């Protein structure tokens, strides 16, 4: 799909994150006298600092997509692995085109938790850095996931031993590996966590509520093929 008929706002590309965009509407006095950046964000979103209504987060991300499509159509929409998904495929776990596009353009960085039952009856589970997995497929590295086959329905997404985490309790096998975007962290209180290499934000994956919960949007999805799959979408504040 091209950009014809759409209004392209290239100014959104000047900002690395949505928070940076919102804070651009603030004033020098805001930075000097307000207690924290969150207060400035709230004031701007309420419309007290500009006659122009700032974009919501969803609108901002859409505007970024449109602007990137206008200047880099080949990387924005052409060649996505998710394009191989058949229109008749209703598996919600594989509705990943927006995530793939945002990960490729470093707007978000996504971790996915998935599991499956192996032929020998053992349960394999693990956390996967989606952006790195897609890039490894593009580069055809050793032991990469064949994403074209996954979306086409010829294969399924499975954790591998080189992913962020890999677990096979039957054989007492647990392995953790840093990825291109995340470092593995074992927190003394919150357990397994991942730290984004660019902005150093911590991603908590246990489902508990703590000081790091807001660093990623946690979405659990069920499908007959994959069972329960959990996505952790982190809005990138500083690119790797």
C-alpha positions, 0 to 999 in steps of 0.5 A: 500500500502506498502513501497516496491519499494519506497525510505524511507528517515527517516531523514525527521522525525527529523523535526517537520515542513517543515521550520525546515527541510529547516533551517537545511541546513543553516549555523551559519553565516546565523543565525548570519547575515541574517535579518530573517529566511525567507531569510535563507529559500529562500537561501537554496531553491535556492540551495546555501547551499548544493549540495543536492537539498532540498525537496519541501513542497509537496515532504517533506510531501510525504517523511514523509508519506512514512517514517511513513508508514514504521515504523507505518503502522497501524496508517498511512494507516490502519483504516482510516475512509476515506477508507470507501469511495466508488471508485465510489463516486466522491464527492470532499468534501469527498476526505479526505484520505490525510488530514485524514492521515496528521491530524492523524500524526500531520503534519497538523491541519484542520478546515472545514466550512460547512452548511446544511438546516435543516428539519424545513428550518433553515440553520445550519453552523459551523466550525469543528476541523477535527482531533478532530471529527475523534478522537471522532468517533474513541473513540465513544464519546457522540454526535460524527459524524459517519464518517464511515457512512459519507464516505459510503454515509449513512449520511452527515457531519453536524456541531454540537453544540459542534464544534468550532462554531455552528450557527442557525440564525432562532433560534438566536443560536450562540455557540463557543467552544474550541477544542482539537487543537484550541482556539476560538478568537474574534479579534477586527479587523478581527472577528472570528479566531482560534489559534492553541494550539501547535504553537499559530498561528492564523487562519483567516477564513473570506476570507480577506487578512491580516497578518495571511492569510499565516498561513493556506491554504484556499480551497473552494470546491463545491459539489452537496450534500454539496454545498460550503465547505471551508477547512483551512489546517494549517501546524503544527509547534509545536504539541499539 
